[in-house]
Amino acid sequence: MDFSTSELTQQVSLSAREFALQQIKPNLMEWDESQEFPVHIFKELGKLGMMGVLVPEKYGGSGLGYFEYSAIIQEISKVCGSVGLSLAAHNSLCTGHILAFGNEDQKQKYLPKLATAEFIGAWGLTEPNTGSDAGNMKTTAVKEGDYWMLNGTKSWITHGKSGDVAVVICRTGEPRSKNNSTAFIVERGHPGFSAGKKENKLGMRASETAEMIFDNCKIPDANRLGEVGSGFKQAMKILDGGRISIAALSLGIAKGAYEASLAYSKERQQFDQPISNFQGIAFKLADMATKIEAAELLINMACDLKIKGLPMTKESAIAKYYASEISVEVSTDAVQIFGGYGYTKDFPVEKFYRDSKLCTIGEGTSEIQKLVIAREVLK
Ligand SMILES: Cc1cc2nc3c(=O)[nH]c(=O)nc-3n(C[C@H](O)[C@H](O)[C@H](O)COP(=O)(O)OP(=O)(O)OC[C@H]3O[C@@H](n4cnc5c(N)ncnc54)[C@H](O)[C@@H]3O)c2cc1C
């Protein structure tokens, strides 16, 4: 495996970094405080090709690979985890699902709009009572002639309110039976489809999280994604790739927290010297740097397998599990290095600390990653 950063990856990194510093950094605390989902930022990211990173050029996307995708998510998340999370959900989940499992008509209809951010995408698997146990979903789709009638509630959906188009996985067979779910494309404004409660969150506050409610929502069969009964399997495949983006999000947050701490430790004087002179602080920085480099290697390994089309369920789960856990550890150490100042909103580390926690929960908790890894190693 050659993990030297290509010129292309360096270029997209630079452009994402410049965008994050110029367009996101000045406003991120305002969005965080008010829980504003900054739709206009995603429209701008669309102009830069960052809302359709993996979408082939023939569908209006950037046609880039997973190394570039990971680099973009990291650079944005080094500045703001919320924008990083929304970017990851839009690219990997909704857009990624239509790209992987849509037919030609569906791809031509939706991918160009998603890739340019004319449409913001959402993806609904989780329900109020079925998170880790998503296969036990209660939302149903019942076939009536050429239509499907959708009923139920999806919860915790990124862009559940502002999403223009959503991929929704519904139960189409008997509860707990095999191959009992199917994925559908639903557009905002469709009769019977509405947004419910918007969550008031600890972190990732500028990334919108809301319920999607289906009440006798009549969807044409043309909006079905793939075979009837293949929805859950499709979702698991999408999460394999999605986990790389949550690992990249985690790593970006960790890098942001580490870089801020490194700089601060050289500036902050106590006992007439920079606090970086104290071994207790220097060792923290050493641990942070080690964890970040290890997470980066794991993510690169998963990216490498993904672009080669090789199995990567275990590797993406390992990358997501490790990167998300160290993201929390690194941002916790960052607050400690900043001392009392780290506990205020005048410095960036309290936000990294709050945002990082989502990474051990979203797209499968750390416990679920361990189940996936254990299943693979025990095969
Ligand atoms: C900000 C945010 C954005 C999200 N965006 C989306 C989205 O866009 N689309 C979407 O579909 N979902 C989304 N989710 C939902 C997310 O994927 C779920 O929250 C997650 O899968 C966990 O489900 P849960 O919250 O119901 O927790 P639960 O499944 O209830 O888990 C509770 C605890 O029990 C543990 N646990 C559960 N089962 C086991 C087991 N078998 N063994 C060991 N421990 C176990 C869990 O690890 C966890 O610690 C989002 C969530 C958040 C917070």
The ligand as an SDF file (V2000), in Angstrom:
LIG
                    3D

 53 58  0  0  0  0  0  0  0  0999 V2000
  -26.3320   13.6020   15.4230 C   0  0  0  0  0  0  0  0  0  0  0  0
  -26.8730   12.2980   14.9080 C   0  0  0  0  0  0  0  0  0  0  0  0
  -27.0780   12.1300   13.5450 C   0  0  0  0  0  0  0  0  0  0  0  0
  -27.6190   10.9250   13.0580 C   0  0  0  0  0  0  0  0  0  0  0  0
  -27.9000   10.8170   11.7190 N   0  0  0  0  0  0  0  0  0  0  0  0
  -28.5500    9.7110   11.2680 C   0  0  0  0  0  0  0  0  0  0  0  0
  -28.9960    9.6370    9.9010 C   0  0  0  0  0  0  0  0  0  0  0  0
  -28.7500   10.5490    9.0970 O   0  0  0  0  0  0  0  0  0  0  0  0
  -29.6910    8.5440    9.5200 N   0  0  0  0  0  0  0  0  0  0  0  0
  -29.9830    7.5170   10.3640 C   0  0  0  0  0  0  0  0  0  0  0  0
  -30.6180    6.5640    9.9520 O   0  0  0  0  0  0  0  0  0  0  0  0
  -29.5740    7.5580   11.6600 N   0  0  0  0  0  0  0  0  0  0  0  0
  -28.8810    8.6310   12.1330 C   0  0  0  0  0  0  0  0  0  0  0  0
  -28.4820    8.7050   13.4540 N   0  0  0  0  0  0  0  0  0  0  0  0
  -28.8230    7.5960   14.3640 C   0  0  0  0  0  0  0  0  0  0  0  0
  -27.6290    6.7930   14.8210 C   0  0  0  0  0  0  0  0  0  0  0  0
  -27.1470    6.0020   13.7850 O   0  0  0  0  0  0  0  0  0  0  0  0
  -28.0740    6.0100   16.0640 C   0  0  0  0  0  0  0  0  0  0  0  0
  -28.2110    6.9430   17.1160 O   0  0  0  0  0  0  0  0  0  0  0  0
  -27.1120    4.9110   16.4390 C   0  0  0  0  0  0  0  0  0  0  0  0
  -27.1110    3.9040   15.4760 O   0  0  0  0  0  0  0  0  0  0  0  0
  -27.4300    4.2960   17.8230 C   0  0  0  0  0  0  0  0  0  0  0  0
  -28.7690    3.9860   17.9410 O   0  0  0  0  0  0  0  0  0  0  0  0
  -29.5950    4.4700   19.2300 P   0  0  0  0  0  0  0  0  0  0  0  0
  -29.3260    5.9180   19.3910 O   0  0  0  0  0  0  0  0  0  0  0  0
  -30.9860    4.0390   19.0850 O   0  0  0  0  0  0  0  0  0  0  0  0
  -28.9090    3.7040   20.4520 O   0  0  0  0  0  0  0  0  0  0  0  0
  -29.2750    2.2330   20.9690 P   0  0  0  0  0  0  0  0  0  0  0  0
  -29.2620    1.2850   19.8290 O   0  0  0  0  0  0  0  0  0  0  0  0
  -30.4840    2.3020   21.8070 O   0  0  0  0  0  0  0  0  0  0  0  0
  -28.0180    1.9190   21.9020 O   0  0  0  0  0  0  0  0  0  0  0  0
  -27.9220    2.3510   23.2620 C   0  0  0  0  0  0  0  0  0  0  0  0
  -26.6460    1.7740   23.8450 C   0  0  0  0  0  0  0  0  0  0  0  0
  -26.7240    0.3400   23.8370 O   0  0  0  0  0  0  0  0  0  0  0  0
  -25.6180   -0.2030   23.1340 C   0  0  0  0  0  0  0  0  0  0  0  0
  -26.0180   -1.4300   22.4300 N   0  0  0  0  0  0  0  0  0  0  0  0
  -27.1030   -1.6220   21.6380 C   0  0  0  0  0  0  0  0  0  0  0  0
  -27.1080   -2.8810   21.1590 N   0  0  0  0  0  0  0  0  0  0  0  0
  -26.0010   -3.4910   21.6460 C   0  0  0  0  0  0  0  0  0  0  0  0
  -25.4470   -4.7930   21.5120 C   0  0  0  0  0  0  0  0  0  0  0  0
  -26.0140   -5.7340   20.7480 N   0  0  0  0  0  0  0  0  0  0  0  0
  -24.2870   -5.0730   22.1680 N   0  0  0  0  0  0  0  0  0  0  0  0
  -23.6710   -4.1360   22.9330 C   0  0  0  0  0  0  0  0  0  0  0  0
  -24.1590   -2.8860   23.1100 N   0  0  0  0  0  0  0  0  0  0  0  0
  -25.3080   -2.5650   22.4550 C   0  0  0  0  0  0  0  0  0  0  0  0
  -25.2040    0.8980   22.1630 C   0  0  0  0  0  0  0  0  0  0  0  0
  -23.8680    0.7300   21.7400 O   0  0  0  0  0  0  0  0  0  0  0  0
  -25.4020    2.1400   23.0070 C   0  0  0  0  0  0  0  0  0  0  0  0
  -24.3060    2.3250   23.8520 O   0  0  0  0  0  0  0  0  0  0  0  0
  -27.9010    9.8700   13.9540 C   0  0  0  0  0  0  0  0  0  0  0  0
  -27.6570   10.0290   15.3250 C   0  0  0  0  0  0  0  0  0  0  0  0
  -27.1630   11.2170   15.8160 C   0  0  0  0  0  0  0  0  0  0  0  0
  -26.9370   11.3670   17.2960 C   0  0  0  0  0  0  0  0  0  0  0  0
  1  2  1  0
  2  3  1  0
  2 52  2  0
  3  4  2  0
  4  5  1  0
  4 50  1  0
  5  6  2  0
  6  7  1  0
  6 13  1  0
  7  8  2  0
  7  9  1  0
  9 10  1  0
 10 11  2  0
 10 12  1  0
 12 13  2  0
 13 14  1  0
 14 15  1  0
 14 50  1  0
 15 16  1  0
 16 17  1  0
 16 18  1  0
 18 19  1  0
 18 20  1  0
 20 21  1  0
 20 22  1  0
 22 23  1  0
 23 24  1  0
 24 25  2  0
 24 26  1  0
 24 27  1  0
 27 28  1  0
 28 29  2  0
 28 30  1  0
 28 31  1  0
 31 32  1  0
 32 33  1  0
 33 34  1  0
 33 48  1  0
 34 35  1  0
 35 36  1  0
 35 46  1  0
 36 37  1  0
 36 45  1  0
 37 38  2  0
 38 39  1  0
 39 40  1  0
 39 45  2  0
 40 41  1  0
 40 42  2  0
 42 43  1  0
 43 44  2  0
 44 45  1  0
 46 47  1  0
 46 48  1  0
 48 49  1  0
 50 51  2  0
 51 52  1  0
 52 53  1  0
M  END
$$$$
